[in-house]
């Protein structure tokens, strides 16, 4: 069975400081893992994906995530937060064409 | 390419009314999905389709029906709307890859539905 746990429902950071959004997954198979971002009143946009190649995945807008099989984690990071990063972030695990969403982490960026 | 589009963007219904949400994609994707998004619950899968003429139930299918008569379209129907169906509905599509691990979903902009 596949599942995703996003460990924080809300994260607040100051502009210019690092961002860490945590995600743990459970999967019976070698998973594909994704991070999506949703800005207010918008659809979901793919930030990055892990599909069994390099364990450190770089995405758009300076985000990256590291796949750690031993910890079953896929945390999302960014070295320096920007105001435009304020949004909802979803971690997703998939196998084949079934996708399982975490409950989301709301990121607030304080000026 | 328009990607994934959804019609309408907003709708208000009275309890017991019916309506159909339309999702269209121009990427020739095999798989299409309907989700609902509620505060604090992430996205929950309602129904999905693995190809033209096929549909399957997801996590929360009750009160909804779907049809995939054409590959590019996936319709979500509410036969008798209830206030519990007030939500934001997202359609998504994905492609079939020889490497099953390399699929991702493409999302529409959402439909905000209120049932009074």
Interface residues (C-beta under 8 A of the other chain):
Chain A: X9 X30 X31 X32 X34 X36 X41 X42 X43 X44 X45 X46 X49 X51 X52 X90 X92 X94 X95 X96 X97 X99 X101 X102 X103 X104
Chain B: X4 X31 X33 X35 X40 X41 X42 X43 X44 X45 X50 X90 X92 X94 X96 X99 X100 X101 X102 X103 X104 X105 X106 X107 X108 X109 X110
